[in-house]
Amino acid sequence: MTPVRAGAAAAILAIAALAGCGRSESPKVDAATERAEATERAKKDAFGTQVQAHEKAKAIGADMNKKAEEQQDAVDKMSK
């Protein structure tokens, strides 16, 4: 094979390889559903207590934020 033919063949192979790189298969399940399912599976596996503790901590944080907001509203009403 001549150097020109070898170069052309290499270029064609590179183009053919790159042509398939742009395509991606669409996921069968959306990300939110997959995350919810993974969380449920994690609750039952070895990390169940950690996952439950994390969820409890998030709930406590939300509760604290709610109470702080209520207190801020009460202070604002008293200052008017």
Number of C-alpha atoms within 10 A of each C-alpha: 6 7 8 9 10 11 12 12 12 12 12 12 12 11 11 11 10 11 10 9 8 6 8 7 5 7 7 7 9 9 10 9 10 12 12 11 11 11 15 13 13 16 14 12 11 10 12 15 13 12 17 15 12 12 12 12 12 12 12 12 12 12 12 12 12 12 12 12 12 12 12 12 12 11 11 10 9 8 7 5
